[in-house]
């Protein structure tokens, strides 16, 4: 990129503006970064996520855990990134068992 060129991108999440020496988050003028983060945190909670720790570990809400336990017989309050594939395969297997019992 030459120094005068500016590119704005958005795939998922926040729009960003890429400069030659920096990257800026681009939000609507009436939305502060603090407010945008609050909106995202509320959305995560509605998706059953209580927190995402600094290392990427996902901490699920008690409500989500109750659902997983009651429906799938599955418990995982904290999901480190290193366990995502293993846990996804386990959930898929439990889902298949559940659907076969229902049919």
FENHUGI-V370156 format. One record per backbone hydrogen bond with DSSP energy under -1.0 kcal/mol. NH is the residue of the N-H (numbers start at 1). CO is the residue of the C=O. Records with the same first field share a line. If there is no record, write none. Layout:
# FENHUGI-V370156
NH = CO, CO
This chain:
# FENHUGI-V370156
5 = 2
7 = 18
9 = 16
16 = 9
17 = 24
18 = 7
19 = 22
24 = 17
26 = 15
31 = 28
36 = 32
37 = 33
38 = 34
39 = 35
40 = 36
41 = 37
42 = 38
43 = 39
44 = 40
45 = 41
46 = 42
47 = 43
48 = 45
49 = 44
50 = 59
51 = 59
53 = 57
56 = 53
58 = 79
59 = 51
60 = 77
61 = 48
65 = 61
66 = 62
67 = 63
68 = 64
69 = 65
70 = 66
71 = 67
72 = 68
73 = 69
74 = 68
79 = 58
83 = 80
84 = 81
87 = 83
88 = 84
89 = 85
90 = 86
91 = 87
92 = 88
93 = 89
94 = 90
95 = 91
96 = 92
97 = 93
98 = 94
99 = 95
100 = 96
101 = 97
102 = 98
